[in-house]
Amino acid sequence: TRVRPDAYHGYLLLAQALFEQHQDRDAFEAVNHALELDRSDLGEYILKLRILIRNGAFEQAHEVIDFLHENGIDDVLAIQWCEALLTEYETKDNELALAQQEAIAKRLEAGESLPWGAEVYFRIAVLTARDLDARHEVDREGLLAILEKGLAIDKDDFLCLDYKGWLLKREKRIDEALEIYHRLEKMPRGNLDVERQLAELYYSNLGRNADKALHYYELLLKEEDTPDD
């Protein structure tokens, strides 16, 4: 962007990178700058939608979607994904949101693509889990099967891996859960929940892993927002 300050694509790439780093305020500024330079790339609008929805700015998100619809852009998988998120987060209609996400999954399985397609299956797992009980093995197996479909699209998807690790922890498959959380430990994110999971996993076999459990609990204690427990 310093070399080509008049090129919108640099700002779009910058916004995407910032979004992945959960630096949403800066990402929003960058994508808006990209839109000021060029409004012809649908990716700009989709990224702006994702930022708005993640931050609960639902009214503004609807304005973007309405603008796209008014310009004849509606049968686009990424827009339908955003609409499904609005159904889930804004209206709280989980049954409809699940139906929307499953419809998107069918289109993915038919050969269409979505850069963050793995997240579709994460949302399906989350919405499906509302009617299941992760304490039951059969329900855990069903959720793991959904997540595996997401990981088949992106083996490094943070959300699917995190949920899979949590389910494996409930299954007492400690070594597999540890492997996942150590992978997640290297990925950018906004909290220390991965370290908390590692602490608890190592604590479950304290006789063999006391030093590792201590390491992760000490990391958590350094955070001001760590609960007393």
Buried (B, 14 or more C-beta within 10 A) or exposed (E): BEEEEEBBBBBBBBBBEBBEEEBBEBBBBBBBBBBEBBEEBEBBBBBBBBBBBBEEBBEBBBEBBEEBEEEEEEEBBBBBBBBBBBBBBBEEEBEBBBBBBBBBBEBBEEEEEBEBBBBBBBBBBBBBBEEBEBEEEEBBEBBBEBBEBBBEBBEEBBBBBBBBBBBBBBBEBBEBBBEBBEBBBEEEEEEBBBBBBBBBBBBBBEEEBEEBBBBBBEBBEEEEEEEEE
